Amino acid sequence: MKIALLLTYSGDMFVKITTSGPRCYVKLVEAYRDAAGVSRQRVIATLGRLESVRAGEADSLVNGLLRAAGKPTMAVEVKPVVAFKE
């Protein structure tokens, strides 16, 4: 049931980079208006540290979100390791 709600959601979501001390974090954030009409932001999920996301450690999470949205997943390039002797 929650997946259906996520797929039909029409609000504004975006990725935000925040800092806490020396570390940077990547967060999925929702923009909304409260009962008084004031614009607010709510953190939906913390995706991890920025350096981990940049290193590709969040690829499986991104692919899962793309699959849930019915969109094509990211192409993962696999490079074979070949050793040559002369």
Beta strands, then each sheet from edge to edge (+ up, - down):
strand 1: 12-20
strand 2: 23-33
strand 3: 39-49
sheet 1: 1+ 2- 3+
end
